[in-house]
């Protein structure tokens, strides 16, 4: 006895498939962020993370308040230093 596949069956299958794919992507993203939580972050990420201007980031660097590295023209800042700096100010 064969049962015909209806449009509703296909819709439900599609929703189930999408849900499983979203869960896999979320799990993959969570694993990547835990494994690759960088100790050094780029200037743009610092600006977004802290909501400060490029000049403010530069002042932190010049003032010696955070450790930094320059790699091929890009500045990278130590995440721990940034967190400590802004935790102390609260």
C-alpha positions in Angstrom: 0.0 0.0 0.0 1.6 3.2 -1.2 0.8 6.6 0.3 1.1 9.7 -1.9 3.3 12.5 -0.7 1.3 15.7 -0.3 2.3 19.3 -0.5 1.8 19.6 3.3 4.2 16.6 3.8 6.8 18.4 1.7 6.3 21.7 3.6 6.7 20.0 6.9 9.8 18.1 5.7 11.3 21.4 4.5 10.7 23.1 7.8 12.2 20.2 9.7 15.2 20.2 7.4 15.7 24.0 7.8 15.5 23.7 11.6 18.1 20.9 11.6 20.4 23.0 9.4 20.0 26.1 11.6 20.9 24.0 14.6 24.0 22.6 12.9 25.2 26.0 11.8 24.6 27.4 15.3 26.5 24.6 16.9 29.4 25.0 14.4 29.5 28.7 15.0 29.6 28.2 18.8 32.4 25.7 18.5 34.4 28.1 16.3 34.0 31.0 18.6 35.0 29.0 21.6 38.1 27.5 19.9 39.1 30.7 18.0 38.4 33.3 20.6 41.5 35.3 19.6 43.8 36.8 22.1 44.6 39.5 19.6 41.9 41.4 17.7 42.0 43.9 14.8 41.4 47.7 15.2 38.0 47.5 13.5 36.8 44.8 15.8 38.0 46.8 18.8 36.1 49.8 17.6 32.9 47.8 17.1 33.3 45.8 20.4 33.9 48.9 22.5 31.9 51.5 20.5 34.9 53.9 20.2 36.5 55.8 17.4 39.6 54.9 15.5 41.3 57.9 17.2 40.4 56.5 20.6 41.9 53.2 19.8 45.1 54.9 18.5 45.3 56.9 21.8 45.1 53.7 23.8 48.0 52.3 21.7 50.1 55.4 21.8 49.5 55.9 25.6 50.8 52.3 26.2 47.5 51.3 27.9 47.2 48.2 25.8 49.6 45.8 24.1 49.6 45.7 20.4 51.3 44.1 17.4 51.6 45.4 13.9 51.4 42.8 11.2 51.7 43.8 7.6 50.2 47.2 8.2 47.3 46.1 10.5 47.3 46.6 14.2 46.2 43.9 16.6 45.3 44.6 20.2 45.5 42.3 23.2 42.0 41.3 24.3 42.8 40.8 27.9 44.3 44.3 28.2 41.2 45.8 26.7 38.9 43.9 29.0 41.0 44.8 32.0 41.2 48.4 31.0 37.5 48.8 30.7 36.7 46.7 33.7 38.8 48.9 35.9 36.9 52.0 34.7 33.5 50.6 35.8 
